[in-house]
Amino acid sequence: MSDKTKRLADVFASLKIPQKEFAFRLETDVSTVNQLLAGTRKIGPNVSNKICQKLGLNPTWWEAGEGEMYLPKKVAEEKPNQANDNEREMAEKLRITQEKLIQTQEQLILTQAELLEERKRQDIENKKKLDRLTNDPPISDKS
């Protein structure tokens, strides 16, 4: 087991949260967390950066096992709060966009229903015209 795998297990144990919550904080799925904790998935530089940022870890502790596990609260809270604000803003924009999309889809459905009704009316009118034409006696050439 690598040092980072051991340290990740230590972080997980210190948080005392379910793996599902741990995965949520790391913005990944539970199976990935299981692989990382079991050491079957390598913790590369990108994953390391993400772990430090999302969990407020001291990069020196993460890389070398020296110093405190977590950054001092003030330093640790600055970036996550900004990230949380950005995430909230993005989530709100997404919600608004989804609402607009739903409204547009509802309007499209109503328009399609109106067009279908109009088409039915036209078909009925055309059928009536065709019936009148086929039921009328033929015009005689004799006058």
C-alpha positions in Angstrom: 0.0 0.0 0.0 1.4 3.4 -1.0 2.0 6.2 1.4 -0.8 8.3 -0.3 -3.2 5.4 0.0 -2.4 5.2 3.7 -2.8 8.9 4.1 -6.1 8.9 2.2 -7.4 6.2 4.6 -6.3 8.4 7.5 -8.2 11.3 6.0 -11.3 9.2 5.5 -11.1 7.9 9.0 -10.7 11.4 10.4 -13.8 12.7 8.7 -16.0 10.0 10.1 -18.4 10.1 7.2 -19.8 7.4 4.9 -18.0 6.6 1.7 -20.8 8.0 -0.3 -20.3 11.4 1.3 -16.6 11.1 0.9 -17.1 10.3 -2.8 -19.4 13.3 -3.1 -16.9 15.6 -1.6 -14.2 14.4 -4.0 -16.8 14.7 -6.9 -16.4 11.1 -7.8 -18.2 7.8 -7.4 -18.1 5.3 -4.5 -16.4 2.7 -6.7 -13.5 5.1 -7.4 -13.2 5.8 -3.7 -13.1 2.1 -2.9 -10.3 1.6 -5.5 -8.3 4.5 -4.1 -8.7 3.3 -0.5 -7.8 -0.3 -1.5 -4.8 0.8 -3.4 -6.0 -0.8 -6.7 -6.2 2.7 -8.3 -3.2 4.9 -8.4 -3.3 8.4 -6.9 -1.7 10.5 -9.5 -1.0 14.2 -9.5 -4.4 15.3 -10.7 -6.2 13.2 -8.1 -3.8 14.4 -5.4 -4.5 18.0 -6.2 -8.2 17.4 -6.2 -8.0 15.6 -2.9 -6.1 18.4 -1.3 -8.4 21.1 -2.7 -11.7 19.4 -1.9 -10.8 18.3 1.6 -8.6 21.2 2.6 -5.5 19.1 3.2 -2.0 20.4 3.8 -0.1 19.6 0.6 3.1 19.0 2.6 1.4 16.5 4.7 -0.2 14.9 1.7 3.0 14.5 -0.2 5.5 13.9 2.6 3.5 13.1 5.7 5.0 16.1 7.4 3.1 18.8 9.3 -0.6 18.9 10.1 -3.1 16.9 8.0 -5.4 19.9 7.4 -4.6 23.4 6.4 -5.3 26.0 9.1 -9.0 26.8 9.0 -8.7 30.2 7.5 -6.6 29.0 4.6 -8.7 25.9 4.1 -11.9 27.8 4.1 -11.0 30.5 1.5 -10.9 28.3 -1.5 -13.7 25.9 -0.7 -16.0 28.7 0.1 -15.2 30.4 -3.2 -15.7 27.0 -4.9 -18.9 26.5 -3.1 -20.2 29.9 -4.1 -19.2 29.1 -7.7 -20.9 25.8 -7.5 -24.1 27.3 -6.0 -24.1 30.0 -8.8 -23.6 27.3 -11.4 -26.3 25.2 -9.9 -28.7 28.1 -9.9 -27.9 28.9 -13.5 -28.5 25.3 -14.4 -31.8 25.2 -12.5 -33.0 28.4 -14.3 -31.8 27.0 -17.7 -33.7 23.7 -16.9 -36.8 25.6 -16.1 -36.6 27.6 -19.3 -36.1 24.4 -21.2 -39.1 22.8 -19.6 -41.2 25.8 -20.4 -40.0 25.8 -24.0 -40.8 22.0 -24.3 -44.2 22.6 -22.8 -44.8 25.4 -25.4 -43.6 23.2 -28.2 -46.0 20.4 -27.1 -48.9 22.9 -27.1 -47.9 24.2 -30.5 -47.6 20.7 -31.9 -51.1 19.9 -30.4 -52.5 23.0 -32.0 -50.9 22.1 -35.4 -52.3 18.6 -35.1 -55.8 19.9 -34.4 -55.5 22.3 -37.4 -54.3 19.4 -39.6 -57.3 17.3 -38.5 -59.7 20.2 -39.3 -58.1 20.6 -42.7 -58.3 16.9 -43.4 -62.0 16.9 -42.5 -62.7 19.9 -44.7 -60.8 18.3 -47.6 -62.7 15.0 -47.1 -66.0 16.9 -47.2 -64.9 18.7 -50.4 -63.9 15.4 -52.0 -67.2 13.8 -50.9 -69.2 16.7 -52.5 -67.2 16.4 -55.7 -67.7 12.6 -56.0 -71.4 12.7 -55.0 -72.4 15.5 -57.4 -74.0 14.2 -60.6 -71.7 14.6 -63.6 -72.1 17.7 -65.7 -73.8 16.9 -69.0 -72.4 18.1 -72.4 -76.0 18.4 -73.7 -77.6 21.7 -73.2 
